[in-house]
């Protein structure tokens, strides 16, 4: 079983060595994993994966080899009894019935949730008030409300929640994705401006060897102007939630950018910019960088590119505490303005087709924050975006 695991990792282009595999087996013999699938997962990942970009491929191989066994997660809603949120039924409403329901508004929603947590004592299903399932209450799972707090549901159904009280897992983008087209690279290449920098000349080794051979072995040194790509790019990817629909497009964009720009830094965020960014989605709650630190690490000569669908509750942009995943002390638009004050050369690339933007209020809001520098993630949009960054 372990041999098959090793060979499948190799076939997936994860550079696992025999020495690393033997180290894992030695750890198993010493009882490090302690007969726990969770412990074995983290042990094997620690021994066999050296680059965080391969974590997603490792997870897929691990799930295939060990029948996709799920792992225990920390649940932020652990203080709510599990039986209150167990899926026994699921509510489906017609569009007309959905329109009849009214949203509470942010302040009343948060205040009401606090009261429900204090007074509720049992499970509720199909209701319109308490924390439960399959109802029209703003709190719970498998129901419907125009503005609610989703609790205990594994994925979105209607994308109406303004806050999600669950720890959601996102996967990192894979930068080894084979592009279906070279057009993305061609569009990005417009941003590259090569300029002579540093030493005026450097040794042209291939031409020197060829010229020396043609010269009957007498050394004939050839020099060429030294060139460096001075373009620096800071790439911020929205990840998870509604962006799951655009993973393939974003992976193509990420892969193309990694190959085209020598000086490129990337981070992830969710929906809107807040006080922290991260590079590994699996450890985003514990291993992150403060946004202030990122802004003061990379100079204002970097070109800033946001990649996201800008599709969220307006509260996430304008309201403190409005983030769908955590309680943010300052509104998202405050952080957006801060980073745009530093990086004057900035654009937002949106994978949602431009003709649908008018139907989403949050897209209008972020487009305004960006000073109308939002472009669709299409070849034409990339062309326009690169021209903007060249100014």
C-alpha positions, 0 to 999 in steps of 0.5 A, spaced: 500 500 500 505 504 501 509 503 495 503 504 491 502 511 495 510 512 493 509 511 486 503 515 485 506 521 488 512 520 483 507 520 477 503 526 479 510 530 478 511 531 486 519 530 487 519 525 492 525 521 493 527 514 496 530 517 502 524 521 504 520 515 503 524 511 507 524 516 513 516 516 513 517 508 513 522 509 519 517 514 523 511 509 522 515 503 525 517 508 531 510 509 532 509 516 530 503 516 527 500 512 532 495 508 528 491 515 527 489 517 519 490 524 521 497 523 524 499 519 518 497 524 513 501 530 517 507 525 518 507 523 510 506 530 508 511 533 512 516 527 510 514 527 502 512 534 501 518 540 500 514 545 496 508 548 498 505 548 491 505 541 491 500 540 497 494 540 493 497 534 488 499 531 495 492 531 497 489 528 491 494 522 491 493 521 498 485 521 498 485 516 492 490 512 495 487 512 502 479 512 499 478 519 501 478 519 508 476 525 511 480 528 517 478 532 523 477 539 523 477 544 528 469 547 528 468 554 530 461 552 532 463 547 536 459 550 542 452 549 538 450 542 539 451 538 533 444 535 533 441 542 532 445 543 525 444 535 522 441 535 515 435 531 516 431 536 511 433 541 506 428 547 504 427 549 497 423 555 495 420 558 489 423 565 486 416 568 488 417 565 495 424 568 496 422 575 494 417 575 500 422 574 505 425 580 508 432 581 510 434 584 517 440 588 516 447 588 519 446 590 526 439 587 527 442 580 525 448 580 529 444 582 535 438 577 534 444 572 533 447 573 540 440 573 543 438 566 540 445 563 542 443 565 549 435 563 549 435 557 545 435 550 548 433 545 543 433 543 536 429 547 531 427 545 523 423 548 518 422 555 522 423 562 521 426 564 528 431 560 531 438 557 529 436 550 525 435 547 519 431 547 513 427 553 514 427 561 513 431 563 519 437 567 518 441 562 522 442 555 521 443 551 515 439 548 508 434 553 508 433 560 505 434 567 507 436 573 503 441 575 509 443 570 514 449 567 518 450 560 515 452 555 521 454 548 520 453 547 512 459 544 508 458 549 502 454 554 499 447 553 496 444 560 495 450 564 496 446 569 500 450 569 507 453 575 510 457 571 515 459 564 515 460 561 522 464 555 520 472 553 518 472 553 511 478 549 507 480 552 501 486 549 496 492 553 493 492 554 486 497 550 482 502 553 478 504 547 474 497 547 470 498 546 463 495 552 459 489 551 454 492 557 450 498 561 450 494 568 449 494 569 457 502 569 456 502 574 450 497 579 454 502 579 460 508 580 456 506 587 454 507 589 461 515 586 461 519 592 460 527 590 459 532 595 460 539 595 461 541 595 468 548 594 472 554 592 468 554 595 461 556 588 458 557 581 460 560 574 457 556 571 451 558 564 453 555 560 447 557 565 442 564 565 445 565 558 444 562 558 437 567 564 435 573 560 438 571 554 435 571 557 428 577 561 430 581 554 430 581 554 438 584 561 439 580 564 444 575 569 441 571 573 447 564 575 445 560 580 450 553 582 450 549 588 453 546 585 460 539 585 461 534 585 467 527 585 467 525 590 472 518 589 472 515 587 479 508 584 480 504 583 487 499 579 485 493 578 490 488 572 489 481 572 492 480 564 494 474 560 496 467 561 496 464 564 489 471 563 486 471 556 486 467 557 480 473 560 477 479 556 479 481 553 472 481 560 470 485 563 476 490 557 475 492 559 468 493 566 470 497 564 476 501 559 472 502 564 466 504 570 471 509 565 474 513 564 468 513 571 465 515 575 471 522 574 474 520 578 480 513 576 483 510 575 489 503 573 491 498 572 497 491 570 498 485 573 501 478 572 501 472 576 498 475 583 500 482 585 503 483 586 510 488 586 516 492 579 513 494 575 507 497 568 507 500 564 502 498 557 504 490 556 504 490 550 509 494 554 514 491 561 513 488 561 520 495 560 524 500 562 518 499 569 515 502 576 514 499 582 516 497 586 511 501 592 513 507 588 513 506 586 506 505 593 504 511 595 508 516 589 505 514 590 497 516 597 495 511 602 491 515 600 484 511 594 484 505 593 480 499 591 484 494 586 481 488 583 484 484 577 481 477 576 484 470 576 482 468 582 487 462 578 489 460 578 496 455 582 501 456 589 501 457 589 508 464 586 507 466 592 504 463 598 508 462 595 515 467 593 521 465 586 522 462 585 515 467 579 513 464 573 512 469 569 516 472 573 521 470 579 525 474 585 522 476 591 526 476 596 520 472 595 514 474 592 507 474 599 503 479 602 509 484 597 507 483 597 500 484 605 500 491 604 504 494 599 499 492 603 493 495 609 496 502 605 496 501 602 490 499 607 485 499 602 479 494 597 480 488 594 477 483 588 479 482 582 474 475 579 474 473 572 472 466 574 472 463 576 464 463 584 464 456 584 462 454 581 468 457 586 473 451 591 473 447 586 477 452 585 483 452 591 487 459 589 490 462 589 484 460 596 482 463 598 489 470 595 488 470 598 481 469 605 484 474 604 490 479 601 484 478 608 480 474 604 475 481 600 474 477 593 474 477 589 467 474 582 465 479 576 466 479 575 458 484 576 453 481 583 451 481 585 459 488 583 460 490 587 454 487 593 457 489 592 464 497 591 462 496 598 458 493 601 464 499 598 468 504 601 463 502 608 465 
